[in-house]
Amino acid sequence: MNTVVRLAVAVGRFVYGYIFGDDWLVAVVMIVALVATGLLLSVHVNAWWLVPVLAVAMTGVSLWRRRAAIARTA
């Protein structure tokens, strides 16, 4: 395989694992939050607070889901 192709595949796997590897739901919600913030800012709505609030909320959701998954296996 060509070195450039191998490098591109490795970078793609890294990015996928970094963004979606831990909890795909958190990644999707944060992408939606960034898009929503951008759209709100484009219509002059001050929405800087949306991403931090959802980041904190999704951290809690992720921890709760992980705890529930561990409890099911125990």
N, C-alpha and C positions, 0 to 999 in steps of 0.2 A: 504494500500500500504506500502511496505517496506520502512523504513527510508532511506536506501541507494539509492533506486530508486527515492524517492521524492527529495533527495538532488541532484542526478544526473540530474533530469529533471529541477530543479530550476537553477542549474549552466548552463545547456544548454540554457535555456530561457534567462538568463542574458547575456551570451556570444552572442547569436543571436541578442538580443536587443541592446547590446553595439556596435556591429560591423555593423549590417545592419539596426538598428532601425531608424536612422535619415534619411539617404539617401543611398539607396542601390547602386546607381551608383558610389558614392564616394568610398564606400567600395570595389566594384569590381575593379575600376581603381587603387586603392592603393594596392590591392593584386597583380594585374598585374604588377604594378611598382616595387614591392618588388621582384617578380619572375624575371622580366626582369633585374633588377639590379644584382641579384644573378647570372643569366646566363652570363651577360656581365663581371662581375668580374671573373667568372670561366675561361673566355678566355682572361683574363688580360687586359680588357678595363676598364679604370678608370671611373666608372659611379655613384659615390657617390652622384652626384648632381641631379639625376633623381627623386628620391623620394621627396626631398623638393620642386623642381619645380612643380611637379604634385600635391603635397599637396596644394600649394598656388593656382594653377590654378583650382583645383577641389573645393576649398573653394569658389572661385568666381562663378564657375558654380552652385554650390549648392545654394548660395545666390540668384543668378539670377533665378533659377528654383523656389525657394520658393517665391520670389517676384512675378513671373508670376502666380503662383498658387493662391496667395492672390488676385492679380488683377482680375483673372477670377471669383472669388467668390464675389467680391465687386460689 
